[in-house]
């Protein structure tokens, strides 16, 4: 393995280890000497059938990385239209035509985590799962959660069955409060900025807190958390700040 590629992969793995916010993990397989074969992992996103599950990703680094994307597949079985329920193969532009050398192993893993929140049945890897999602979304969610419990160790959700109307109302209130608290936590994590605006820089390999700090330093308008297009000058200032340039 070329020394430049080795240094880059080692730095990326070290950056993942030092990031305490994203909860993305990656480590070399075996004795840790071969950086071309990693195991990554992340938690299933909140508010999805995969919530609370731990998903293991097999990561193989090609010889011409970072000019070609890492080869990734789910080791953990997952019921999702863009992931093969048999082999774990993934259909995601970030790992193929949309790959760029500025992207990283961490940004690719974050994209996979995001994919669990945004299934795309019109561009499926698994036609059976995509068909179920299209025809019967509730059944898809039920099966996806069953697989998350069975294969990813996700906590089993309450069925919600039963005749006690008051009990059902209490559960709904609890779920609403939980979602509100989660939304508040995420808003605080992203400094009040729109998540997609911050994530455009996170996907380049920078940590969330560093991007938020750079936005604050440059004086970006939070715009009440709404997404909008940044001017090129602002993008340049943010990037310079993230790269440590004066």
HELIX and SHEET records of a PDB file:
HELIX    1   1 UNK A    3  UNK A   18  1                                  16    
HELIX    2   2 UNK A   93  UNK A   95  5                                   3    
HELIX    3   3 UNK A  105  UNK A  117  1                                  13    
HELIX    4   4 UNK A  121  UNK A  123  5                                   3    
HELIX    5   5 UNK A  127  UNK A  135  1                                   9    
HELIX    6   6 UNK A  137  UNK A  152  1                                  16    
HELIX    7   7 UNK A  165  UNK A  189  1                                  25    
HELIX    8   8 UNK A  195  UNK A  202  1                                   8    
HELIX    9   9 UNK A  208  UNK A  218  1                                  11    
HELIX   10  10 UNK A  223  UNK A  225  5                                   3    
HELIX   11  11 UNK A  232  UNK A  242  1                                  11    
SHEET    1   A 4 UNK A  25  UNK A  28  0                                        
SHEET    2   A 4 UNK A  37  UNK A  43 -1                                        
SHEET    3   A 4 UNK A  54  UNK A  60 -1                                        
SHEET    4   A 4 UNK A  71  UNK A  74 -1                                        
END                                                                             
